[in-house]
Amino acid sequence: MSNSWVHRAATALMVLSVPACADKAPLVDVERVVVTVPSGGAPALLFLTVRNTGVLPLFLTRAEVEGAGVASVRTETPHRMPSTAAASNVDASDPMATMSTVDSILIPAGATLRLTPGGYTGVLEGTTRTLVAGEQRAVTLHFSRAQPVTVQARVAAYAELDALLATEGATDSAPPSIDEGRLLYASDGCAACHGLAGIGDGPVARTLNPPPRDFRTASAFKNGADEGSIAQTLATGIPGGGAMPLYAHLTDRERRSLALYVISLRTPTSPDSGTTP
């Protein structure tokens, strides 16, 4: 056997082995991993940032959270129900009814994928009542063309997401305002259910059971009538006994602005016009 043949065979073996080695090499960076605690009957959610550092495209296929099961990945569709026909297609018992499940997500080479409010969202399907804010949970991400990656996630309340997921240098110092809330109320379909004056007489109200809240009465608020409670309800919706879906596409400031506007619709002379914890 000639030395040249051995050299060529060894070279071919090295070339064939490169893809297998590359598959096992770390090809992703994962950061800002947060799992929210379930609230108001809404499921726990998974948010994170994944950067493909390899030279080939990858697909995120699934995510598993320690002790909380598999997270299905869903796209985010802003909740807008301008017509009775649109409302009839929404399952009011599903807090994630405005979001569509996807089997996998493409991450091109060198690209960054963010699971974040307003984008893709991981929805935990398993038992999540043991999640406690402030603790750490292991999250394992599964990819095509890359080995699984396990990282630690912080468990937090939904209201903490804006700060925990903010990219470096990003700031949003503007305070919530009634004026911003008024614009959001008009643009995001609130009046379709609750009516222009917030009394629960929107054009699709009759299709919902139970009917939309009458914002004039503070005691009608199932999860509390103060700014923080209303903002939390906008974040998680009222599943299991309510037709209110979540508004995951809004930032915490926008939800608080909407809450301020909703509070401004309250009847001042009502005996229960104060806040309800």
N, C-alpha and C positions, 0 to 999 in steps of 0.2 A: 504494500500500500504506500503510495507516494506521499511525501510530506505536503505537497501542494493540495492533494485531495483532502487530507486531514484538516488542513487550514481552512479550505472552502467549507467543509462540513461543520467545523466549529463555528465559523462565521455565520453560516445559515442558522445554526441552532441558537446563537445569540440573538439574531434578528427576530426569530420566531418567538423567543422568550420575552422580548421587550413589551409587547402589549399586555401579557399576563402580569408582568411586574408593575406596569403602569396602572393596571386595574387596582392593584393593592396599595398603590401609593396614595397618600392623602391628597385629594383633589378639591377639597372644599374648606372654606373657613366659615364657621358658624358663630354668630354673636347676637347679643340683645335677645336672648331667648326668655320669653315670659309666658307663664300659664296663669290665666285668670281663675279666681275662685268662682264657682257657680253662684248666681245671685238671682233672686226673684223667680226661681224656677228655670232660668235660662241655663244652658250647658256651659261647662268650662271651655275656654278658648285658648288656642296656642298661637303665639306670634313669635317671629324670629327673622333674622337676616342671614342669608346663605350666599356666599361668593364662590363662584366656580373658578378656581385658580389653574385648572388644567387647560389643555389645548383642544379638547373635544367637548361637544355639548353633552350635558347630563340631563337626566330627568329625576326630579324628586317624586318618589312613588308612594311613600307613606311615612308617617311619623308615629312613634309610640312613646307614651309618657308613663314613667314608672308608677305603678299602682293605679293608673287611671285609664288604661286601655289605648286603643288606636285612635288617632285623630284623622277624621276625613277632612280633605281639603276642599274648600268651597270658594267660588268666586263671590264677589260682593256686588249686589245690584241695589242701588239706592231705592229706598222704599217710596215709591210714588204710585198712587192708585187713583188716577184721574177719572175713572169711569166705573160704572157698575160691572161691566164686563171684565175689567182688569181685576176688580176685587173678588169676583167669583172664582178666579183661578188661584187664590191665595188660601192656603190651609191655615186657618187662624190658630189651630192647636200646635203648630210648629213655629217656635220662636225664630227659626232660621229660614222661614218660608220664602224670603226674598233672595236666597242664596242658592246657587247651583253647584252640585258636587262635581269635581273633576277627578279623573283617574290618576293623572300625573301632571307635572308642570315642567316645561322645558326651561333649562338654564343654559344659555349659550356660553361658549368658552369665554372667560374673562368677564362674564356678566354677573350681576347681583340680583337675587330674588328676595323680596321682602314680603313676609306675611304680616300684614299690618291693617289696622282699621282703614277702610277705604280701598283695600286690595284683596289679596287672597287671605283666607282665614282658616286656621285649623280648628275643627269642632270635635271635642272629645265625646265619644259615644259610650264610654264605660262608666264605672262607678267613680264619681268625682267628689262626693261629699266629704271625703277625708282630706281634701286639699285645704291647707291652712296658709293664709297670707304670711309671707316672711320666710317660709321654708324653702328648701331646694329639692327639686325632683330631676332625675335623670331623664333625658329625652334622646331617643335614638332615631336618627333619620336614615331612611333607606333610599338608595339611588340606583339607577342603571349606570353601568360603566364606572362604578366606584364602590368601595366597601362602605358598609354602614358606619355612621359617625355618631358617637354618644357624647352629649354635652350636658352640663347642668343648667337647669332653668330656674328662674326665680318665680315663686308663686306670689301673685299680687292681686289686689282689687282692680277692677276695670278702670277706675278713676285714676290710677297711677300710670296707665299705659303711656300717655303722652310723654311723660318725663322719662320713662324707662326705655322707650323705643326711639326717642329723638336721636337723630344723627348728629355727629359732632359739628358744633357751630350753628345748629338750627335753634332758632329762638322764636317764641310766640308770646310776647309780653303783653299783647293787647288784652284787656280785661273783658269778660263777657258783658254784653249790653242788650237792653230791650230792643233797640233799633235793629241790631243784627238778628235777634230772635224773631222779630216781625218779618224780616226778609226770608229767613229760613222756614218760617211757618207757611209762607206763601209758596216757596219754591220746592219744598220737599213733601208736598202732598198732605200736610196736616189737615187743611181745610176740607179735603175730600171726605174725611171721616168726621172730624170734630166741628166742621162748619166755620164760616168766616169769623163768627163771633165767639167760637169755642163752646157752643151750647150742645154739641153732639148731634147736629142736624145736617151734616154734610151729605152730598149726593149719594154716597155709598153706605151711609150709616145703617140703612134698613137691611143691608145684607149681612150685618155683623151681629153675632150673638156671643157674649153680651154686647149691648150697644156701646158706642164710644162715650167716654166720660164727658160730663158737663163741667167745664173748667170753672164755672162760676161758684161751685160749691167745693170747699176744701175737703170736706169729709168724704167726697166721692173718690178721692185718690187712694187707690188700694195700697200703694207702697210708700205713702207719705207725701205731703204737699209742700215741703220746703224745697229750696233750690237744689240742694244736693240729692234729695230723694227723687225728684223729678228727672234730674240729669241721669241718675243711675237707671231709672226705668227706661229712659230713652236708649241707654246703652244695652240693656238686657231684654227689654220687652216684658210682657206679662203672659207667659205661656201657661198652660194648664188651668184655664179658667178665665182667660182674657184674650181679646183679639188684637192686642197691641203688639206689633212686631218690634224687633230691635232696630235701632238706627246706628249700626256699626260704622257707617261711612262718615259720621261726624266726629270731629275732635271733641275733647272734653270741654273746651271753651265754647264751641258751637252748641253743644248740648246744654251747657249752663245758660247761654244766651236764650235758647229756646225756652228753658225753664223760667227765666225771668219774664219772658213775654207771656207765657202761659199764666204765671202768677198775676200779671197785670190785668188779665181778663177776669179775675175773680171779683165777685160782687163785694164791694167794700162794706156794705151794711149787713152782710150775712153774719149770723151769730158764730159761725165756724169759719170765718174768713182768715183766721190766723193760720199758722203753720202746724202741721201734724207730724210728729217725729216718726 
